[in-house]
Structure formats: C-alpha cells, structure tokens
Amino acid sequence: IGKNLVDIVLTNNGYTVHNLGIKQPINSIIDAWEEKKSDVIGLSGLLVKSTVVMRENLAVLTERGIDVPVILGGAALTRRYVEHDLRPEYAGPLYYAKDAFEGLNILSRIAEGDTSVPAPIETAPRAADSPTKDDAKTRHPHPPSSGIARDVPIPTPPFWGVRVVERIELKAALAYVNEKMLFNVQWQYRRGDRTPEDFKRFIDTDVRKIYRDLVTRCIDEAIITPSAIYGYWPAQSDGDELIVFDPDDHGHELARFEFPRQGKSPFWCLSDFFRPISSDEMDVVAFMIVTAGPRVSDVERAWFEENKYVDYLHLHGLGVETAEAMAEYMHKQIRVELSIAGDDARDRQQILQQRYRGSRYSFGYPACPRLEDQVKVWPLLDPERIGVTLSEEFQLHPEQSTTALITHHPQAKYFNVR
C-alpha cells in the first residue's frame, strides 16, 4: 500500500506518523516504537520476499513482549494470508489493510478503544505466491518421483560465466511492463462507477498521457537507468539440491542451493528441472540481477519531501514495475541466447502469463524461499558493479531491483510448496 501513501493519508487525518522508510531491521522498528511511544506499528510488504521477513519480525515482537496493535499491508499480502498464517505469529492485535484508507478506518476504531480483530475469512482462496510456515522445511532425503522429465535436450549457451549490461534503453525494457499492475495496482486507478467503456477511454487518454510524459522525463533526466548482470553456469541436481560448477573446472563446486519439495503430489522441487548428478551430464543454469538504477529512489524521496505526492506515487509505481519489466526483458534475452525463444507466445500479455519455455524464480518466492540464498548468488554476479547491494536482512538496494535463477526446462512453471 506504500508507506509514504499511508503517511500522507494518516497525517492529513490528524495522526502523527513516524515514517522510518524502507528495509528497516526489526530492532530499528522496536527502538523507534519505544522512543516515540507509538500506539500502533505498521508494516508494509511490496514483494513476496517481504512476507518472509514480516513473519520473522512478528515473532521477534512477540518474543520481546510487545503486543501493541500491528497493521499489515502491501501488494505482497492477502487478507487470508495475514489472518491464517501471520496472525498466529503475533501475541497482540494484528490487522490487514488492503489500502491506506482501510488502514485509516482500522486506526479510527483503535483510537476509540476497539482493538478487536475480525474473524478469519474461510472462503477466500489462498494467494498463489504466499509462503507457508513449513515451505522451507520440506525435506526428502530420498525424493519421491515428481514426474519431471530428466532427459530434455540441454541448450548450449553463447558463453560461460557472467556479462554486465551497463545500460538498457528504458523504452526497450518497458515493452514488457505489466500495464494492469502499473495503472490499476501501483497507481490505484480504478474503474469505480465508470462503465467499462468509459474506464478504457480514461486509461487510454488520461492515464497513458501521464505514463508517456513520466517516461520521457525519466529518460531526459536520467531518473531511471536500467542495467543488468547475467550469465550461465554448468549445473546438476543432487536430490533437493542444485550444484553450480565452475565453467573452467567442472569438478570445482561454486555454490549449492537446497530447495523445498512439495509434500504431496506432484512432489515438485526446483532442482528436478536440472540433470541429476548420477547422469554424468552437465546441465546449464542462468542467474541474473536487474535494477532500475539508484537515482529513482533519491528522486522519489525528494518529491515526497517537497509534497509532490501525486508525482511521487507515479514515479514509485513506475520504478517498481520497471524492475519487473527488466526481469522479463532479460529473461527474453536469455531464451534467445539459449535458442528456446521459438516457443514464446507472440502476444505480450501471454508472455506475462509465462507462455514460453522455462521459468524464472526469484529468491523469497515459494519454490526458492530462502532470501539468504542471495548471498550465494553474489560471488557469481558481483552485483555491486551496477550499484546493487545486499542488506543484513538479505534485501536488495536499490529497492527497484530483483535477482532470479532461470531454468530452460519446458515443464518449469511457478508452483507452491505445501
């Protein structure tokens, strides 16, 4: 829901907000709560990765004996996930706010002395990307058969090791932007009482003009400067683990990743998309990191401090969706280089729905939920060459950045581990 948007709405309605900013460790949050004597703590999660940290933070609050009301929101969360998965982690009242205005309503009730929480919903489907408590604990020493083919042709990459793409044209990356996420979710333009025809006309005229003008400004003033690092490494699976080898010495192990396996049929595990070590054949794995560049966060912050709230919200949303578009753009490049792009759908919307061969998995998502595995990726890519660093909580900075592991396997799709 955007911490700064929450700040704007709550402050304008008479509340005092202490906005700590992004990627705050739990100790900093607790210190601020103690110093300010705050009545409520709010946590926002933009990415699914954030929900893993959020769960851990709630457990720490409980361990410290803190039981003030906590309000959770953000694009990564659903009401069902908060009520069924996160609420048991916290000793105090825990609420889900789908947007800043629901957060305002919750605060109004708390201010009146009502700290009751709603009964958990029972009918809503589980969010596809919401991690479960035992996601990272499913371990099978003798993996059951997942039915994933282990003999698919292995493409040959054009090079081994890593390459840096220092500058990518913003408009080229935005060819893969998810406009529905940008316009409807990030920018919050909703249909409301409009007819579908009127809303489409509004998007095509008013909203697209905002989009075009902002993109032009970001190019002219170098506000968003996309760059990437990617590469290919020999790899094999060993049960639930993926082993990454040195391209110059296949006997030298560079990294080993352990992934969770589904506890019931079809028993998928990410490692199954690679040749097993028993096959004596080397497979290929790709890793990448993309970023919208360091300046977008600085400009966002400046616009917010100058009370340019609408401009801030537009830029923040564009920066986030640029990182996602960059991931699609670079994944397309990798498919082309592996000569498997012939399976791509021709329609852009279908591309955004994984209508292509292979799959891209970001760390923190259900198939590879361990954020700390990014530490193993760091020596392979050396992301600091494009200005990306990793925090102690394994969060990327700038925020508008993402890492991924890529497999060419034709059966590979996103999946949950339960």
Disulfide bonds with the S-S distance in Angstrom:
none
